């Protein structure tokens, strides 16, 4: 630590020099702390993220096509072109799934292919509307729920 010795003007005169040693000590301690903590914060789990490519969907007659919009803040769900309520969506979905399973020979049939749900959501629709539709279709028993989107202009469609 630096110490002021003498300096004229008497003992009661205010010291006009700034003692920077404590400031440098604090800065060095902070620098060491940051050097130790930054690598800990930056550590991540190594993941190989999927490559995004558009895959054309095959529309099968047994698949369920839903459209979801929000009209004035109210969620509207359309089964093909028919508007349905949440309760009707669950009931109709369960009935459709039961009919398809029976058509293929029952739940234990070899090569059973369950239908999928394809949801088309308007870009301005709040998530609660689409999330509610997903939940309703899962309550009906559908395991595969997918989204239909429009690929950006000029993008190539590549089948993996």
C-alpha positions as CSV (number, residue, x, y, z in Angstrom):
1,X,0.0,0.0,0.0
2,X,1.2,3.5,-0.8
3,X,1.6,6.0,2.0
4,X,1.8,9.7,1.8
5,X,4.8,11.1,3.7
6,X,5.3,14.8,4.1
7,X,4.1,16.9,1.3
8,X,3.9,20.4,2.8
9,X,0.9,22.3,3.9
10,X,0.7,20.8,7.3
11,X,-1.0,17.7,8.7
12,X,-4.5,19.0,8.5
13,X,-4.4,19.8,4.8
14,X,-6.5,17.4,2.6
15,X,-4.5,15.0,0.4
16,X,-5.0,15.7,-3.3
17,X,-3.4,12.5,-4.6
18,X,-5.7,9.5,-5.3
19,X,-4.4,6.2,-3.9
20,X,-5.1,3.7,-6.8
21,X,-3.6,0.6,-5.2
22,X,-6.9,-0.6,-3.6
23,X,-8.6,0.0,-6.9
24,X,-6.0,-2.1,-8.8
25,X,-6.3,-4.8,-6.2
26,X,-10.1,-5.0,-6.6
27,X,-9.8,-5.1,-10.4
28,X,-7.3,-7.9,-10.3
29,X,-9.5,-10.0,-8.0
30,X,-12.5,-9.4,-10.3
31,X,-10.4,-10.3,-13.4
32,X,-9.4,-13.6,-11.8
33,X,-13.0,-14.4,-10.8
34,X,-14.2,-13.7,-14.4
35,X,-11.4,-15.8,-15.8
36,X,-12.5,-18.7,-13.6
37,X,-16.3,-18.5,-14.1
38,X,-16.5,-17.8,-17.9
39,X,-15.5,-21.3,-19.0
40,X,-18.0,-22.8,-16.5
41,X,-20.8,-20.7,-18.0
42,X,-19.9,-21.4,-21.6
43,X,-19.8,-25.2,-21.2
44,X,-22.5,-26.9,-23.3
45,X,-23.7,-30.4,-23.9
46,X,-22.5,-31.6,-27.3
47,X,-25.5,-32.2,-29.6
48,X,-25.9,-32.9,-33.2
49,X,-29.0,-30.9,-34.2
50,X,-31.2,-32.2,-37.0
51,X,-30.7,-30.7,-40.5
52,X,-33.9,-28.9,-41.5
53,X,-35.3,-30.0,-44.8
54,X,-38.8,-30.0,-46.1
55,X,-40.3,-33.4,-46.6
56,X,-43.5,-33.5,-48.7
57,X,-46.4,-35.1,-46.8
58,X,-48.3,-37.9,-48.3
59,X,-52.0,-37.3,-47.8
60,X,-53.9,-40.5,-47.0
61,X,-57.6,-40.5,-46.8
62,X,-57.5,-41.8,-43.2
63,X,-55.5,-38.8,-42.0
64,X,-57.3,-36.0,-40.2
65,X,-56.8,-32.5,-41.6
66,X,-57.4,-29.7,-39.1
67,X,-57.2,-25.9,-39.7
68,X,-56.8,-23.6,-36.7
69,X,-57.5,-19.8,-36.7
70,X,-58.2,-17.1,-34.2
71,X,-61.1,-14.9,-35.1
72,X,-61.2,-11.9,-32.8
73,X,-59.3,-13.7,-30.1
74,X,-61.6,-16.8,-30.2
75,X,-60.0,-20.0,-31.3
76,X,-61.7,-21.7,-34.3
77,X,-60.9,-25.3,-35.3
78,X,-62.1,-26.7,-38.6
79,X,-62.2,-30.5,-39.4
80,X,-61.7,-30.4,-43.1
81,X,-64.1,-27.5,-43.8
82,X,-66.5,-28.1,-40.9
83,X,-66.1,-25.9,-37.7
84,X,-66.0,-28.0,-34.5
85,X,-65.9,-27.2,-30.8
86,X,-63.3,-28.7,-28.4
87,X,-65.7,-31.4,-27.2
88,X,-66.8,-32.3,-30.7
89,X,-63.1,-32.5,-31.7
90,X,-62.3,-35.1,-29.0
91,X,-65.4,-37.1,-29.7
92,X,-65.1,-37.1,-33.5
93,X,-61.4,-37.9,-33.2
94,X,-61.9,-40.9,-30.9
95,X,-64.7,-42.1,-33.2
96,X,-62.5,-41.8,-36.3
97,X,-59.6,-43.6,-34.6
98,X,-61.8,-46.4,-33.4
99,X,-63.3,-46.8,-36.8
100,X,-59.9,-47.0,-38.5
101,X,-58.5,-49.5,-36.0
102,X,-61.6,-51.7,-36.5
103,X,-61.3,-51.4,-40.3
104,X,-57.7,-52.7,-40.1
105,X,-58.6,-55.7,-38.0
106,X,-58.4,-54.5,-34.4
107,X,-55.7,-53.2,-32.1
108,X,-53.6,-56.3,-32.4
109,X,-53.7,-56.5,-36.2
110,X,-50.3,-57.1,-37.9
111,X,-49.1,-54.0,-39.8
112,X,-51.5,-51.7,-38.1
113,X,-51.1,-48.1,-39.4
114,X,-52.7,-45.5,-37.3
115,X,-53.9,-42.3,-38.9
116,X,-52.1,-39.0,-38.4
117,X,-53.4,-35.5,-37.6
118,X,-52.2,-32.7,-39.8
119,X,-52.7,-29.2,-38.4
120,X,-52.6,-26.1,-40.5
121,X,-52.3,-23.1,-38.2
122,X,-52.7,-19.5,-39.4
123,X,-49.4,-17.5,-38.7
124,X,-51.3,-15.0,-36.5
125,X,-53.0,-17.7,-34.3
126,X,-51.9,-17.7,-30.7
127,X,-50.2,-20.8,-29.4
128,X,-53.0,-21.6,-26.9
129,X,-55.3,-22.3,-29.9
130,X,-52.9,-24.7,-31.6
131,X,-51.8,-26.2,-28.3
132,X,-55.4,-26.9,-27.3
133,X,-56.0,-28.6,-30.6
134,X,-52.9,-30.8,-30.1
135,X,-54.1,-31.7,-26.6
136,X,-57.6,-32.5,-27.8
137,X,-56.3,-34.8,-30.5
138,X,-54.0,-36.6,-28.1
139,X,-56.9,-37.0,-25.7
140,X,-58.8,-38.7,-28.6
141,X,-55.9,-41.2,-28.9
142,X,-53.9,-39.9,-31.8
143,X,-50.1,-40.5,-31.4
144,X,-48.9,-38.7,-34.5
145,X,-49.6,-35.0,-34.7
146,X,-47.8,-32.9,-37.4
147,X,-47.9,-29.4,-38.8
148,X,-48.4,-28.4,-42.4
149,X,-46.4,-25.4,-43.4
150,X,-45.5,-23.6,-46.5
151,X,-41.8,-23.8,-47.5
152,X,-40.0,-20.5,-48.2
153,X,-39.9,-19.5,-51.8
154,X,-37.0,-20.9,-53.8
155,X,-36.2,-23.7,-51.3
156,X,-35.6,-27.2,-52.7
157,X,-37.5,-30.1,-51.4
158,X,-35.1,-33.0,-50.7
159,X,-36.2,-36.4,-49.5
160,X,-33.7,-37.8,-46.9
